[in-house]
Structures are given as C-alpha cells and as structure tokens.
Amino acid sequence: MTADDVRAMLRRACKDAGSQAAWADLHNLSAAYVSDVINGRRDPADAICSALGIESELTFRKSK
C-alpha cells in the first residue's frame, strides 16, 4: 500500500463521515492536518493510519 492508497482511503472515509472536519472530529485530529494529508502536503502518519485501522511501516532496501 502506498501513501497515495492511504490518501484515497482517507478521502473515502471523510466522504462517508460527511466531511473532512467531521471525520477529523470523530478521531480527535485537526481538520487542517487531515486536509494536509489528503492534499499531499504531509505524509500520513500514525494518527491517520490508526484511525483508518492500518499500520504504517517504513522499509529500506538496497538499490539495484
């Protein structure tokens, strides 16, 4: 799953909640933070992932 996949998941969750602000309120997050993640200004971090029921994982691999 990519950050863009998480953003798409967040967009759907916000739509289901009625708005970004409503979803943010449900999860004790700021609407500005949710907006920043959706619009690519910030990466989805643990708070967003946890609220979406997913975990973030950082991986590294040797380039070819």
C-alpha positions in Angstrom: 0.0 0.0 0.0 1.4 3.4 -0.9 0.8 6.8 0.6 -1.5 7.6 -2.3 -3.5 4.5 -1.4 -3.8 5.8 2.2 -4.9 9.2 0.9 -7.6 7.6 -1.2 -8.8 5.6 1.8 -8.8 8.8 3.9 -10.8 10.6 1.2 -13.4 7.8 1.2 -13.6 7.8 5.0 -14.1 11.6 5.1 -16.8 11.3 2.4 -18.6 8.6 4.4 -18.3 10.8 7.6 -19.8 13.8 5.7 -16.7 16.0 5.6 -13.1 16.1 6.4 -13.9 18.1 9.5 -16.5 15.6 10.7 -14.0 12.7 10.2 -11.3 14.7 12.0 -13.6 15.4 14.9 -14.5 11.7 15.2 -10.8 10.8 15.6 -9.6 13.8 17.6 -7.5 15.1 14.8 -7.4 18.6 13.4 -9.2 19.2 10.1 -6.1 21.1 8.8 -4.0 18.0 9.4 -6.4 15.8 7.6 -6.6 18.3 4.7 -2.8 18.4 4.5 -2.6 14.6 4.3 -5.3 14.4 1.7 -3.7 17.1 -0.4 -0.2 15.7 -0.2 1.3 18.4 1.9 2.0 15.9 4.7 2.5 12.2 4.7 0.0 10.0 6.5 1.5 9.4 10.0 0.5 7.1 12.8 -2.6 9.1 13.9 -4.2 8.9 10.5 -3.2 5.3 10.0 -4.5 4.2 13.4 -7.8 6.0 12.7 -8.1 4.2 9.4 -7.3 0.8 11.1 -4.0 0.3 9.3 -0.3 0.4 10.4 2.5 2.4 8.9 5.8 0.6 8.1 9.0 2.1 6.9 11.2 -0.1 4.9 14.6 0.3 3.2 16.2 -1.8 0.5 19.4 -1.8 -1.4 19.0 -0.2 -4.8 19.7 -2.3 -7.9 
